[in-house]
Amino acid sequence: MLSLLALAVLLSLQLALGVGSLAIVTTAFQRSTAAPPLHLATVTAHLAVGAGLLAASLVLAMRARRTYGARAAFAAPVPTVARRPVAPTGPDATRSSP
């Protein structure tokens, strides 16, 4: 449950930093050490949080596989077929004799 919460927090942080990074890069962003520190920190944090998001999703996928098994992720649902009733046979079946 903790990794799911971490994934949700990292995703919201990643989206916010992504919007900030997009605003910074589309304006006059200087790719040098002369750029304002806030611009560099925002773009760098966006990349770092993206790596954390990837790691959290990997941990969540590994826990789900351990909990539910590898076959559960790829198992196709078994189709149900409508069958017509079959008359009972055998010694317990009630039959009318001729």
N, CA, C and O atoms as CSV, one atom per row, in Angstrom:
chain,resi,resn,atom,element,x,y,z
A,1,MET,N,N,0.818,-1.184,0.000
A,1,MET,CA,C,0.000,0.000,0.000
A,1,MET,C,C,0.872,1.262,0.000
A,1,MET,O,O,0.511,2.297,-0.560
A,2,LEU,N,N,2.023,1.135,0.645
A,2,LEU,CA,C,2.929,2.274,0.703
A,2,LEU,C,C,3.461,2.627,-0.682
A,2,LEU,O,O,3.596,3.804,-1.016
A,3,SER,N,N,3.763,1.611,-1.486
A,3,SER,CA,C,4.298,1.911,-2.811
A,3,SER,C,C,3.229,2.527,-3.714
A,3,SER,O,O,3.549,3.319,-4.600
A,4,LEU,N,N,1.962,2.167,-3.494
A,4,LEU,CA,C,0.885,2.778,-4.265
A,4,LEU,C,C,0.728,4.249,-3.889
A,4,LEU,O,O,0.498,5.094,-4.754
A,5,LEU,N,N,0.852,4.551,-2.607
A,5,LEU,CA,C,0.783,5.940,-2.162
A,5,LEU,C,C,1.988,6.728,-2.683
A,5,LEU,O,O,1.845,7.871,-3.118
A,6,ALA,N,N,3.155,6.122,-2.636
A,6,ALA,CA,C,4.356,6.784,-3.159
A,6,ALA,C,C,4.213,7.039,-4.659
A,6,ALA,O,O,4.630,8.083,-5.160
A,7,LEU,N,N,3.629,6.093,-5.359
A,7,LEU,CA,C,3.414,6.250,-6.797
A,7,LEU,C,C,2.471,7.416,-7.083
A,7,LEU,O,O,2.712,8.191,-8.008
A,8,ALA,N,N,1.411,7.547,-6.306
A,8,ALA,CA,C,0.456,8.638,-6.504
A,8,ALA,C,C,1.089,9.993,-6.189
A,8,ALA,O,O,0.868,10.967,-6.909
A,9,VAL,N,N,1.868,10.051,-5.124
A,9,VAL,CA,C,2.533,11.311,-4.758
A,9,VAL,C,C,3.561,11.699,-5.816
A,9,VAL,O,O,3.633,12.855,-6.231
A,10,LEU,N,N,4.356,10.721,-6.245
A,10,LEU,CA,C,5.376,11.011,-7.263
A,10,LEU,C,C,4.741,11.414,-8.590
A,10,LEU,O,O,5.274,12.268,-9.299
A,11,LEU,N,N,3.613,10.807,-8.926
A,11,LEU,CA,C,2.947,11.163,-10.181
A,11,LEU,C,C,2.435,12.592,-10.149
A,11,LEU,O,O,2.598,13.331,-11.119
A,12,SER,N,N,1.815,12.989,-9.039
A,12,SER,CA,C,1.321,14.365,-8.964
A,12,SER,C,C,2.481,15.366,-8.950
A,12,SER,O,O,2.392,16.428,-9.567
A,13,LEU,N,N,3.557,15.032,-8.252
A,13,LEU,CA,C,4.731,15.903,-8.242
A,13,LEU,C,C,5.365,15.974,-9.631
A,13,LEU,O,O,5.809,17.039,-10.060
A,14,GLN,N,N,5.405,14.851,-10.323
A,14,GLN,CA,C,5.977,14.812,-11.669
A,14,GLN,C,C,5.163,15.668,-12.637
A,14,GLN,O,O,5.726,16.378,-13.470
A,15,LEU,N,N,3.841,15.597,-12.525
A,15,LEU,CA,C,3.005,16.419,-13.406
A,15,LEU,C,C,3.202,17.909,-13.132
A,15,LEU,O,O,3.281,18.710,-14.063
A,16,ALA,N,N,3.281,18.275,-11.861
A,16,ALA,CA,C,3.495,19.687,-11.525
A,16,ALA,C,C,4.862,20.169,-12.006
A,16,ALA,O,O,4.981,21.256,-12.571
A,17,LEU,N,N,5.883,19.361,-11.779
A,17,LEU,CA,C,7.216,19.744,-12.254
A,17,LEU,C,C,7.292,19.743,-13.776
A,17,LEU,O,O,8.031,20.535,-14.360
A,18,GLY,N,N,6.543,18.873,-14.413
A,18,GLY,CA,C,6.513,18.845,-15.873
A,18,GLY,C,C,5.924,20.111,-16.454
A,18,GLY,O,O,6.428,20.640,-17.444
A,19,VAL,N,N,4.852,20.600,-15.840
A,19,VAL,CA,C,4.263,21.861,-16.299
A,19,VAL,C,C,5.250,23.002,-16.079
A,19,VAL,O,O,5.415,23.867,-16.940
A,20,GLY,N,N,5.909,22.996,-14.911
A,20,GLY,CA,C,6.912,24.025,-14.644
A,20,GLY,C,C,8.089,23.956,-15.598
A,20,GLY,O,O,8.577,24.985,-16.065
A,21,SER,N,N,8.545,22.751,-15.887
A,21,SER,CA,C,9.664,22.576,-16.821
A,21,SER,C,C,9.284,23.017,-18.227
A,21,SER,O,O,10.086,23.625,-18.936
A,22,LEU,N,N,8.064,22.709,-18.621
A,22,LEU,CA,C,7.604,23.117,-19.947
A,22,LEU,C,C,7.548,24.636,-20.051
A,22,LEU,O,O,7.935,25.212,-21.068
A,23,ALA,N,N,7.068,25.273,-18.999
A,23,ALA,CA,C,7.010,26.738,-19.011
A,23,ALA,C,C,8.405,27.341,-19.052
A,23,ALA,O,O,8.631,28.353,-19.716
A,24,ILE,N,N,9.331,26.725,-18.349
A,24,ILE,CA,C,10.701,27.250,-18.327
A,24,ILE,C,C,11.398,27.033,-19.666
A,24,ILE,O,O,12.045,27.939,-20.191
A,25,VAL,N,N,11.262,25.831,-20.213
A,25,VAL,CA,C,11.980,25.502,-21.451
A,25,VAL,C,C,11.406,26.247,-22.650
A,25,VAL,O,O,12.160,26.622,-23.548
A,26,THR,N,N,10.104,26.471,-22.691
A,26,THR,CA,C,9.514,27.171,-23.841
A,26,THR,C,C,9.780,28.666,-23.803
A,26,THR,O,O,9.686,29.341,-24.829
A,27,THR,N,N,10.112,29.190,-22.626
A,27,THR,CA,C,10.494,30.603,-22.562
A,27,THR,C,C,12.004,30.691,-22.790
A,27,THR,O,O,12.588,29.789,-23.390
A,28,ALA,N,N,12.617,31.721,-22.339
A,28,ALA,CA,C,14.046,31.932,-22.578
A,28,ALA,C,C,14.882,31.130,-21.576
A,28,ALA,O,O,15.429,31.695,-20.629
A,29,PHE,N,N,14.977,29.831,-21.784
A,29,PHE,CA,C,15.773,28.975,-20.893
A,29,PHE,C,C,17.189,28.888,-21.437
A,29,PHE,O,O,17.403,28.534,-22.596
A,30,GLN,N,N,18.148,29.213,-20.590
A,30,GLN,CA,C,19.551,29.146,-21.001
A,30,GLN,C,C,20.138,27.828,-20.514
A,30,GLN,O,O,20.098,27.530,-19.320
A,31,ARG,N,N,20.672,27.056,-21.418
A,31,ARG,CA,C,21.297,25.796,-21.032
A,31,ARG,C,C,22.758,26.039,-20.673
A,31,ARG,O,O,23.675,25.648,-21.395
A,32,SER,N,N,22.936,26.682,-19.560
A,32,SER,CA,C,24.289,26.955,-19.092
A,32,SER,C,C,24.247,27.149,-17.583
A,32,SER,O,O,23.181,27.127,-16.967
A,33,THR,N,N,25.401,27.334,-17.014
A,33,THR,CA,C,25.455,27.578,-15.577
A,33,THR,C,C,25.008,28.987,-15.226
A,33,THR,O,O,24.846,29.312,-14.049
A,34,ALA,N,N,24.808,29.822,-16.228
A,34,ALA,CA,C,24.337,31.176,-15.989
A,34,ALA,C,C,22.818,31.242,-15.822
A,34,ALA,O,O,22.278,32.304,-15.513
A,35,ALA,N,N,22.133,30.129,-16.021
A,35,ALA,CA,C,20.677,30.103,-15.856
A,35,ALA,C,C,20.327,30.286,-14.389
A,35,ALA,O,O,21.106,29.916,-13.511
A,36,PRO,N,N,19.152,30.857,-14.119
A,36,PRO,CA,C,18.736,31.025,-12.720
A,36,PRO,C,C,18.662,29.664,-12.007
A,36,PRO,O,O,18.234,28.679,-12.608
A,37,PRO,N,N,19.067,29.605,-10.757
A,37,PRO,CA,C,19.076,28.327,-10.032
A,37,PRO,C,C,17.703,27.663,-9.927
A,37,PRO,O,O,17.606,26.436,-9.914
A,38,LEU,N,N,16.650,28.465,-9.851
A,38,LEU,CA,C,15.312,27.882,-9.772
A,38,LEU,C,C,14.958,27.130,-11.058
A,38,LEU,O,O,14.329,26.073,-11.006
A,39,HIS,N,N,15.356,27.665,-12.194
A,39,HIS,CA,C,15.100,26.981,-13.465
A,39,HIS,C,C,15.848,25.650,-13.520
A,39,HIS,O,O,15.278,24.625,-13.896
A,40,LEU,N,N,17.116,25.671,-13.148
A,40,LEU,CA,C,17.911,24.440,-13.160
A,40,LEU,C,C,17.355,23.410,-12.167
A,40,LEU,O,O,17.297,22.216,-12.460
A,41,ALA,N,N,16.951,23.894,-10.997
A,41,ALA,CA,C,16.412,22.985,-9.979
A,41,ALA,C,C,15.097,22.356,-10.430
A,41,ALA,O,O,14.855,21.177,-10.171
A,42,THR,N,N,14.251,23.129,-11.100
A,42,THR,CA,C,12.962,22.597,-11.555
A,42,THR,C,C,13.156,21.522,-12.614
A,42,THR,O,O,12.545,20.456,-12.531
A,43,VAL,N,N,13.984,21.783,-13.591
A,43,VAL,CA,C,14.213,20.810,-14.664
A,43,VAL,C,C,14.914,19.563,-14.117
A,43,VAL,O,O,14.571,18.444,-14.499
A,44,THR,N,N,15.882,19.749,-13.234
A,44,THR,CA,C,16.593,18.615,-12.644
A,44,THR,C,C,15.669,17.786,-11.753
A,44,THR,O,O,15.719,16.557,-11.773
A,45,ALA,N,N,14.828,18.463,-10.974
A,45,ALA,CA,C,13.878,17.743,-10.116
A,45,ALA,C,C,12.881,16.963,-10.947
A,45,ALA,O,O,12.468,15.871,-10.558
A,46,HIS,N,N,12.487,17.513,-12.092
A,46,HIS,CA,C,11.565,16.803,-12.980
A,46,HIS,C,C,12.184,15.482,-13.458
A,46,HIS,O,O,11.499,14.462,-13.515
A,47,LEU,N,N,13.451,15.502,-13.793
A,47,LEU,CA,C,14.139,14.285,-14.227
A,47,LEU,C,C,14.320,13.302,-13.071
A,47,LEU,O,O,14.149,12.095,-13.243
A,48,ALA,N,N,14.666,13.824,-11.897
A,48,ALA,CA,C,14.886,12.952,-10.735
A,48,ALA,C,C,13.584,12.302,-10.265
A,48,ALA,O,O,13.570,11.121,-9.921
A,49,VAL,N,N,12.505,13.060,-10.250
A,49,VAL,CA,C,11.211,12.498,-9.841
A,49,VAL,C,C,10.732,11.478,-10.871
A,49,VAL,O,O,10.087,10.492,-10.513
A,50,GLY,N,N,11.038,11.706,-12.130
A,50,GLY,CA,C,10.696,10.712,-13.161
A,50,GLY,C,C,11.400,9.393,-12.916
A,50,GLY,O,O,10.807,8.331,-13.110
A,51,ALA,N,N,12.652,9.441,-12.494
A,51,ALA,CA,C,13.375,8.213,-12.160
A,51,ALA,C,C,12.770,7.547,-10.927
A,51,ALA,O,O,12.670,6.322,-10.874
A,52,GLY,N,N,12.370,8.335,-9.947
A,52,GLY,CA,C,11.705,7.782,-8.763
A,52,GLY,C,C,10.362,7.172,-9.096
A,52,GLY,O,O,9.980,6.154,-8.518
A,53,LEU,N,N,9.643,7.779,-10.016
A,53,LEU,CA,C,8.360,7.243,-10.470
A,53,LEU,C,C,8.544,5.903,-11.162
A,53,LEU,O,O,7.759,4.978,-10.956
A,54,LEU,N,N,9.575,5.800,-11.975
A,54,LEU,CA,C,9.875,4.533,-12.632
A,54,LEU,C,C,10.220,3.451,-11.610
A,54,LEU,O,O,9.766,2.313,-11.730
A,55,ALA,N,N,11.020,3.803,-10.609
A,55,ALA,CA,C,11.395,2.837,-9.577
A,55,ALA,C,C,10.191,2.410,-8.742
A,55,ALA,O,O,10.053,1.230,-8.422
A,56,ALA,N,N,9.325,3.345,-8.386
A,56,ALA,CA,C,8.141,3.017,-7.587
A,56,ALA,C,C,7.182,2.127,-8.360
A,56,ALA,O,O,6.575,1.223,-7.784
A,57,SER,N,N,7.037,2.370,-9.659
A,57,SER,CA,C,6.146,1.521,-10.455
A,57,SER,C,C,6.737,0.124,-10.633
A,57,SER,O,O,5.997,-0.858,-10.706
A,58,LEU,N,N,8.054,0.030,-10.702
A,58,LEU,CA,C,8.696,-1.280,-10.782
A,58,LEU,C,C,8.493,-2.060,-9.487
A,58,LEU,O,O,8.202,-3.255,-9.529
A,59,VAL,N,N,8.641,-1.407,-8.345
A,59,VAL,CA,C,8.422,-2.069,-7.053
A,59,VAL,C,C,6.977,-2.523,-6.928
A,59,VAL,O,O,6.714,-3.630,-6.460
A,60,LEU,N,N,6.042,-1.684,-7.338
A,60,LEU,CA,C,4.636,-2.050,-7.274
A,60,LEU,C,C,4.326,-3.240,-8.175
A,60,LEU,O,O,3.563,-4.127,-7.791
A,61,ALA,N,N,4.908,-3.265,-9.362
A,61,ALA,CA,C,4.696,-4.395,-10.274
A,61,ALA,C,C,5.309,-5.669,-9.725
A,61,ALA,O,O,4.724,-6.742,-9.874
A,62,MET,N,N,6.471,-5.579,-9.094
A,62,MET,CA,C,7.097,-6.769,-8.518
A,62,MET,C,C,6.299,-7.299,-7.331
A,62,MET,O,O,6.177,-8.513,-7.164
A,63,ARG,N,N,5.758,-6.409,-6.510
A,63,ARG,CA,C,4.920,-6.853,-5.391
A,63,ARG,C,C,3.627,-7.479,-5.872
A,63,ARG,O,O,3.162,-8.465,-5.299
A,64,ALA,N,N,3.046,-6.920,-6.913
A,64,ALA,CA,C,1.814,-7.497,-7.453
A,64,ALA,C,C,2.075,-8.875,-8.036
A,64,ALA,O,O,1.252,-9.779,-7.892
A,65,ARG,N,N,3.207,-9.039,-8.686
A,65,ARG,CA,C,3.532,-10.350,-9.244
A,65,ARG,C,C,3.766,-11.371,-8.143
A,65,ARG,O,O,3.353,-12.524,-8.262
A,66,ARG,N,N,4.435,-10.946,-7.060
A,66,ARG,CA,C,4.682,-11.863,-5.953
A,66,ARG,C,C,3.371,-12.225,-5.252
A,66,ARG,O,O,3.192,-13.362,-4.815
A,67,THR,N,N,2.459,-11.261,-5.144
A,67,THR,CA,C,1.203,-11.500,-4.445
A,67,THR,C,C,0.238,-12.334,-5.283
A,67,THR,O,O,-0.335,-13.304,-4.786
A,68,TYR,N,N,0.058,-11.969,-6.529
A,68,TYR,CA,C,-0.952,-12.608,-7.364
A,68,TYR,C,C,-0.390,-13.650,-8.306
A,68,TYR,O,O,-1.161,-14.393,-8.914
A,69,GLY,N,N,0.899,-13.732,-8.450
A,69,GLY,CA,C,1.504,-14.716,-9.336
A,69,GLY,C,C,1.652,-14.190,-10.744
A,69,GLY,O,O,0.978,-13.246,-11.156
A,70,ALA,N,N,2.548,-14.823,-11.465
A,70,ALA,CA,C,2.837,-14.367,-12.829
A,70,ALA,C,C,1.701,-14.694,-13.780
A,70,ALA,O,O,1.451,-13.945,-14.725
A,71,ARG,N,N,1.017,-15.789,-13.549
A,71,ARG,CA,C,-0.021,-16.189,-14.495
A,71,ARG,C,C,-1.274,-15.332,-14.361
A,71,ARG,O,O,-2.033,-15.203,-15.321
A,72,ALA,N,N,-1.506,-14.742,-13.186
A,72,ALA,CA,C,-2.714,-13.947,-12.987
A,72,ALA,C,C,-2.721,-12.707,-13.869
A,72,ALA,O,O,-3.788,-12.245,-14.274
A,73,ALA,N,N,-1.556,-12.165,-14.171
A,73,ALA,CA,C,-1.492,-10.950,-14.982
A,73,ALA,C,C,-1.854,-11.220,-16.435
A,73,ALA,O,O,-2.374,-10.339,-17.119
A,74,PHE,N,N,-1.586,-12.418,-16.905
A,74,PHE,CA,C,-1.804,-12.717,-18.317
A,74,PHE,C,C,-2.926,-13.718,-18.547
A,74,PHE,O,O,-3.186,-14.096,-19.689
A,75,ALA,N,N,-3.588,-14.148,-17.494
A,75,ALA,CA,C,-4.632,-15.157,-17.638
A,75,ALA,C,C,-5.855,-14.545,-18.318
A,75,ALA,O,O,-6.352,-13.492,-17.916
A,76,ALA,N,N,-6.312,-15.217,-19.332
A,76,ALA,CA,C,-7.517,-14.774,-20.020
A,76,ALA,C,C,-8.732,-15.310,-19.267
A,76,ALA,O,O,-8.688,-16.417,-18.729
A,77,PRO,N,N,-9.793,-14.551,-19.224
A,77,PRO,CA,C,-10.983,-15.060,-18.550
A,77,PRO,C,C,-11.527,-16.280,-19.286
A,77,PRO,O,O,-11.539,-16.326,-20.517
A,78,VAL,N,N,-11.967,-17.246,-18.528
A,78,VAL,CA,C,-12.489,-18.471,-19.112
A,78,VAL,C,C,-13.885,-18.192,-19.651
A,78,VAL,O,O,-14.757,-17.747,-18.904
A,79,PRO,N,N,-14.107,-18.446,-20.934
A,79,PRO,CA,C,-15.434,-18.167,-21.486
A,79,PRO,C,C,-16.456,-19.169,-20.950
A,79,PRO,O,O,-16.175,-20.359,-20.815
A,80,THR,N,N,-17.626,-18.663,-20.655
A,80,THR,CA,C,-18.692,-19.542,-20.193
A,80,THR,C,C,-19.590,-19.850,-21.381
A,80,THR,O,O,-19.997,-18.957,-22.124
A,81,VAL,N,N,-19.884,-21.113,-21.540
A,81,VAL,CA,C,-20.705,-21.559,-22.656
A,81,VAL,C,C,-22.032,-22.047,-22.092
A,81,VAL,O,O,-22.065,-22.844,-21.155
A,82,ALA,N,N,-23.114,-21.566,-22.667
A,82,ALA,CA,C,-24.426,-22.037,-22.234
A,82,ALA,C,C,-24.603,-23.472,-22.730
A,82,ALA,O,O,-24.493,-23.757,-23.922
A,83,ARG,N,N,-24.874,-24.345,-21.800
A,83,ARG,CA,C,-25.041,-25.760,-22.155
A,83,ARG,C,C,-26.482,-26.178,-21.929
A,83,ARG,O,O,-27.157,-25.693,-21.020
A,84,ARG,N,N,-26.926,-27.069,-22.760
A,84,ARG,CA,C,-28.287,-27.566,-22.579
A,84,ARG,C,C,-28.265,-28.653,-21.516
A,84,ARG,O,O,-27.267,-29.360,-21.375
A,85,PRO,N,N,-29.333,-28.792,-20.780
A,85,PRO,CA,C,-29.352,-29.807,-19.723
A,85,PRO,C,C,-29.267,-31.212,-20.309
A,85,PRO,O,O,-29.834,-31.505,-21.361
A,86,VAL,N,N,-28.556,-32.051,-19.612
A,86,VAL,CA,C,-28.373,-33.432,-20.044
A,86,VAL,C,C,-29.234,-34.320,-19.158
A,86,VAL,O,O,-29.291,-34.141,-17.942
A,87,ALA,N,N,-29.894,-35.271,-19.782
A,87,ALA,CA,C,-30.735,-36.192,-19.021
A,87,ALA,C,C,-29.857,-37.054,-18.120
A,87,ALA,O,O,-28.801,-37.522,-18.548
A,88,PRO,N,N,-30.286,-37.269,-16.867
A,88,PRO,CA,C,-29.476,-38.087,-15.965
A,88,PRO,C,C,-29.397,-39.527,-16.443
A,88,PRO,O,O,-30.360,-40.086,-16.968
A,89,THR,N,N,-28.228,-40.106,-16.245
A,89,THR,CA,C,-28.018,-41.506,-16.621
A,89,THR,C,C,-27.418,-42.244,-15.439
A,89,THR,O,O,-26.959,-41.622,-14.481
A,90,GLY,N,N,-27.420,-43.542,-15.502
A,90,GLY,CA,C,-26.821,-44.331,-14.441
A,90,GLY,C,C,-27.882,-45.018,-13.589
A,90,GLY,O,O,-29.073,-44.948,-13.892
A,91,PRO,N,N,-27.443,-45.681,-12.522
A,91,PRO,CA,C,-28.377,-46.467,-11.714
A,91,PRO,C,C,-29.380,-45.601,-10.941
A,91,PRO,O,O,-30.459,-46.089,-10.604
A,92,ASP,N,N,-29.062,-44.345,-10.651
A,92,ASP,CA,C,-29.975,-43.500,-9.898
A,92,ASP,C,C,-30.990,-42.796,-10.775
A,92,ASP,O,O,-31.917,-42.169,-10.261
A,93,ALA,N,N,-30.839,-42.885,-12.070
A,93,ALA,CA,C,-31.763,-42.201,-12.976
A,93,ALA,C,C,-33.100,-42.915,-12.967
A,93,ALA,O,O,-33.168,-44.144,-12.958
A,94,THR,N,N,-34.134,-42.141,-12.970
A,94,THR,CA,C,-35.489,-42.730,-13.004
A,94,THR,C,C,-35.893,-42.834,-14.457
A,94,THR,O,O,-35.914,-41.855,-15.203
A,95,ARG,N,N,-36.214,-44.067,-14.830
A,95,ARG,CA,C,-36.633,-44.316,-16.215
A,95,ARG,C,C,-37.992,-45.031,-16.189
A,95,ARG,O,O,-38.332,-45.772,-15.267
A,96,SER,N,N,-38.712,-44.769,-17.220
A,96,SER,CA,C,-39.961,-45.524,-17.370
A,96,SER,C,C,-39.678,-46.726,-18.231
A,96,SER,O,O,-39.125,-46.598,-19.324
A,97,SER,N,N,-40.056,-47.907,-17.744
A,97,SER,CA,C,-39.784,-49.124,-18.512
A,97,SER,C,C,-40.923,-49.416,-19.458
A,97,SER,O,O,-42.065,-49.068,-19.156
A,98,PRO,N,N,-40.658,-50.048,-20.602
A,98,PRO,CA,C,-41.722,-50.311,-21.598
A,98,PRO,C,C,-42.624,-51.453,-21.208
A,98,PRO,O,O,-43.554,-51.784,-21.943
